[in-house]
Amino acid sequence: MPAAHALPTVLVTLGSVVLAAGVTAILGGAGFLAAQDGHEPDVLIVDDAWLDDPSPLDGAAIVSLGSSTWVEVLPDLYPHGWASLPADATPAELIAAVHGAAAGLVTLPPAWLAPPDEEPLPSGEVTLTPRERDVLARLAEGLSNKRAARDLGVSESTVKFHVQALYSKLGVQSRAGAVARGIALGLVTV
């Protein structure tokens, strides 16, 4: 991994020459250096063609551009840092993904956080009570039910009741799913 003060080196290996040139220009403009021949990059930029034969590089982080299939593949191959973005990711998203992956983080677009069995809901179809919004905000802060109850001045059972109501209204089965769906629908900010 790169030193704290140096930007990571990158190697762009995309099938589309046009997309590769664009990504290279964006990253070069942000100050990232291309990996030198014979030296392993800190971050490897790949596309869906690489899914046919993914071969991990020792120590290199991965940023994939393409389908959400990467979310299932990369955790097993790259537990130390990776990012997955759609091919139409913005320059800011790409730069953030390279920084995050090089730092050992996982970076995904919010829409890819919901488990595949959860159908997206338009925000107009979800109406939360003021107390449910309060509880969702506490979930987004990472508070336990006990701490949320203390902050809101209610019993822990009341918070559990509201958490279950949130799961039902948001169509999720976990706290993380509730927070991700709440963020995606604009019901809570972090």
C-alpha positions in Angstrom: 0.0 0.0 0.0 1.2 3.5 -0.6 2.8 5.7 2.0 0.4 8.0 3.9 1.5 11.1 1.9 1.8 9.5 -1.5 -1.1 8.8 -3.9 -1.5 5.2 -4.8 -0.2 4.0 -8.2 -2.9 2.6 -10.6 -3.0 0.3 -13.5 -6.0 0.7 -15.8 -6.9 -2.6 -17.6 -10.3 -1.9 -19.2 -11.5 -3.6 -22.4 -12.8 -0.4 -23.9 -10.0 1.8 -25.2 -12.2 4.9 -24.9 -13.2 4.1 -21.3 -9.6 3.3 -20.4 -8.4 6.6 -21.9 -11.1 8.5 -20.0 -10.4 6.8 -16.7 -6.6 7.3 -17.2 -7.2 11.0 -17.9 -9.4 11.4 -14.8 -7.0 9.7 -12.5 -3.9 11.5 -14.0 -5.7 14.8 -13.6 -6.2 13.9 -9.9 -2.5 13.3 -9.5 -2.4 9.5 -9.5 0.6 7.9 -11.1 0.5 5.0 -13.5 2.2 1.9 -12.2 5.6 1.4 -13.9 6.3 -1.7 -16.0 7.4 -4.6 -13.8 6.0 -3.0 -10.6 2.7 -4.1 -9.1 0.2 -1.3 -8.8 -1.4 -0.2 -5.6 -4.8 -0.2 -7.3 -5.9 -2.2 -10.4 -8.9 -0.8 -12.4 -10.8 -3.6 -14.1 -14.1 -4.1 -16.0 -16.6 -6.9 -16.4 -14.4 -8.8 -18.9 -12.1 -9.5 -15.9 -14.9 -11.5 -14.3 -14.2 -14.4 -16.7 -10.8 -15.1 -15.1 -10.4 -13.0 -11.9 -6.8 -13.5 -10.7 -5.9 -11.7 -7.5 -2.7 -9.7 -7.3 -0.8 -9.8 -4.1 -1.4 -6.5 -2.2 -3.2 -4.7 -5.0 -6.6 -3.3 -4.3 -9.3 -3.5 -7.0 -11.7 -0.9 -8.4 -14.2 -2.6 -10.7 -16.3 -0.7 -13.3 -19.4 -2.5 -14.5 -22.1 -4.6 -13.1 -23.1 -5.2 -9.5 -21.9 -8.9 -9.8 -18.6 -7.6 -8.5 -20.1 -7.2 -5.0 -20.4 -11.0 -4.8 -17.0 -11.8 -6.2 -14.6 -9.2 -4.7 -15.0 -9.9 -0.9 -13.6 -13.4 -1.4 -10.7 -12.3 -3.7 -9.8 -9.0 -2.0 -10.5 -8.8 1.7 -8.0 -6.0 2.1 -9.7 -3.2 -0.1 -11.9 -2.9 -3.1 -14.5 -0.8 -4.8 -17.2 -1.5 -7.3 -18.9 1.1 -9.4 -21.1 1.2 -12.4 -19.4 2.0 -15.7 -21.0 5.5 -15.7 -19.6 6.5 -12.3 -18.7 10.1 -11.9 -15.1 11.3 -11.8 -15.5 12.1 -8.1 -16.9 8.6 -7.4 -13.9 7.0 -9.3 -11.3 9.1 -7.4 -13.0 8.3 -4.0 -13.1 4.6 -4.9 -9.4 4.5 -5.7 -8.5 6.3 -2.5 -10.9 4.0 -0.5 -9.7 0.8 -2.0 -6.0 1.8 -1.6 -6.8 2.5 2.1 -8.2 -1.0 2.6 -11.9 0.1 2.5 -14.8 -1.2 0.6 -16.6 1.4 -1.6 -20.0 0.8 -3.2 -22.8 3.0 -4.6 -25.7 3.3 -2.1 -28.1 1.6 -4.5 -25.9 -1.6 -4.4 -26.1 -1.9 -0.6 -29.6 -3.3 -0.5 -29.7 -7.1 -0.6 -31.0 -8.4 -4.0 -34.2 -9.8 -2.6 -35.3 -6.3 -1.4 -37.3 -4.4 -4.1 -36.6 -0.7 -4.3 -39.4 1.5 -3.0 -40.1 5.0 -4.3 -40.0 7.5 -1.4 -43.6 8.4 -1.9 -44.7 4.9 -0.8 -42.9 5.1 2.6 -44.4 7.2 5.3 -42.7 7.2 8.7 -44.1 8.6 11.9 -42.0 11.2 13.7 -40.9 8.7 16.3 -39.9 6.2 13.5 -37.8 8.9 11.9 -36.1 9.5 15.3 -35.4 5.8 15.7 -34.1 5.5 12.1 -31.8 8.5 12.8 -30.4 6.7 15.9 -29.9 3.5 13.8 -28.0 5.5 11.3 -25.7 6.8 14.1 -25.0 3.1 15.0 -26.7 3.3 18.4 -27.9 0.2 20.2 -31.6 -0.1 21.1 -30.7 0.6 24.7 -28.8 3.8 23.9 -31.5 4.9 21.4 -34.1 4.4 24.1 -32.1 6.5 26.6 -31.6 9.3 24.0 -35.3 9.4 23.1 -36.6 9.0 26.7 -38.5 5.8 26.0 -38.2 2.2 26.9 -36.0 -0.2 25.0 -39.2 -2.2 24.2 -40.6 0.9 22.5 -37.5 1.3 20.4 -37.6 -2.4 19.4 -41.3 -1.9 18.4 -40.3 1.0 16.2 -37.4 -0.9 14.7 -39.7 -3.7 13.6 -42.1 -1.2 12.2 -39.2 0.3 10.2 -38.2 -3.1 8.9 -41.8 -3.7 7.7 -42.3 -0.2 6.1 -38.8 -0.2 4.4 -39.0 -3.8 3.3 -35.8 -4.9 4.9 -34.7 -7.4 7.5 -31.7 -5.8 9.2 -30.6 -2.5 10.8 -28.0 -2.0 8.1 -30.7 -2.6 5.5 -33.0 -0.1 7.2 -30.3 2.5 7.2 -29.3 1.9 3.6 -32.9 2.0 2.4 -33.5 5.1 4.6 -30.5 6.9 3.0 -31.5 5.8 -0.5 -35.0 7.2 0.0 -33.8 10.4 1.6 -35.4 9.6 4.9 -32.2 9.9 6.8 -28.7 11.5 6.2 -25.4 10.4 7.6 
